[in-house]
Amino acid sequence: MNRFFVNKKIVRDQELMIEGENFHHCITVLKHRVGDNILIFDNVENEYYCKIIGIKKSNLSVEIQYLVPKKETGPKIHVYQCLPKGKAIEEIIERSVELGVRSLTPVVSERTIKKPREIKKRWLDIIESATKQCGRNDLMEICEPMAFAEIFAGNNSDLKIIFYENSNNPISKSKFKFKDIGDISIIIGPEGGFSKEEVSFAISNEFLHFSLGDTILKSTTALILGVGLVDLILKNFSIKS
């Protein structure tokens, strides 16, 4: 069923008007008509089963029928992604949404080439689109870009990981302490990897360093593999946030 996002809190038992890009996509692109059912999720992480009850020239009306039960979630994963070259960050943002990452922070590290100073509107559009597609009820937060050293100031995550291409420490379930893991911080490097000083600094701030294999991975691949492995290991042990 097609899903749409509205940037406000939905009130139950009321009609809701849809306009703008959502209206265009629903009626012009997807060809929905009166009587069709759609899903709408709001900015407080609620999703509703709705019925289209009216269509006008520039908007449509839906009837809020019932609240869709929320899916169970595990620990909150926060990714610190050292910025890659070109537009690779856009794919990283999209994949992060699909993987259930709670927040993503672009990081300027020693070997980062691209150094944006603010969140781009394009990134927010990608998050909204990917959220509709993958079935999440919440929008992944994207934080203002920061310097590598800023990651560690006040970081109180229960599990802290840096994936380092020269690490001799393979990731495995035996390396994790599975009690009361609520928040996880994961640092992913740029194409050029981390300097030894950066890795040493992360380790001194209680980050575990792990390898993702014997080959050099692109940033996007490292993100998918790293986040996927951590999530899989924790879910297999039924860890709750």
Residue, then its C-alpha position, 0 to 999 in steps of 0.5 A: m500500500n502506498r505511504f505518504f508523510v505529513n509534517k505535522k501530528i495527525v489527529r484521529d477521527q478527523e478528515l485530513m487534507i493532502e496537497g502539494e507534492n503528496f497530492h501530485h504523487c498520489i493522484t497524478v502519478l499513482k492514479h488513486r481515486v475516491g475510495d482507495n486506501i493509503l497509509i499516512f505517517d506523521n512527524v510524531e512517528n504514528e502511521y494511520y490507515c486512511k481512505i480517500i473520500g474526496i478529490k479536488k483540483s489541487n488537494l484531496s481529503v482522507e478519512i483517518q480510519y485507524l492507527v497502525p500498530k507500531k513495529e518493535t524496535g531494537p537499540k538506536i543506532h547512531v552513525y557518524q559517517c566521514l564524508p566521501k567524495g562526490k554524491a556518495i553521501e546521498e546513497i549512504i543517507e538512503r541506505s541508512v534509512e533502510l537499515g533503521v539508523r536513528s541518526l546520521t552525522p556527516v563528519v569531517s575527518e583528516r582525509t575527508i575531501k568534501k567539507p559541507r558546513e550545513i545540512k542540505k535540503r536534498w538530504l532531507d528529501i532523500i530521507e523522506s522518500a526512503t522512509k516512505q519506501c521502506g515502511r518506517n514510521d520515523l524520519m531518520e535524524i540528520c545532524e549538522p556536519m561536525a569535526f572528527a574530534e567532536i564525536f566523542a564530547g559527551n558521547n554516552s552510547d552503551l556500545k561504541i564502534i569504529f570500523y577500521e580497515n587495518s584492524n586485526n579484530p574481526i567483529s563477532k558476538s563474543k566481543f559485545k556485552f549484551k546487557d542494557i544496550g540502548d544506544i550504539s555509536i558507529i563511526i564509518g571512514p571516508e575513502g582514504g580511511f582513518s589516520k592512526e591518530e584518529v583510531s587511537f583517539a577513538i580507542s582512548n574514548e572507549f570505542l571498540h575497533f573492528s575489521l570488516g574483512d580483508t578487502i578495502l570497501k567503499s564507504t557505502t559498502a562499509l556502512i551497509l555491512g557494518v550497520g547490518l552486522v551490528d543490527l543482526i548480532l543484537k537482534n539475534f540476542s533479542i536485545k530491547s531498547 
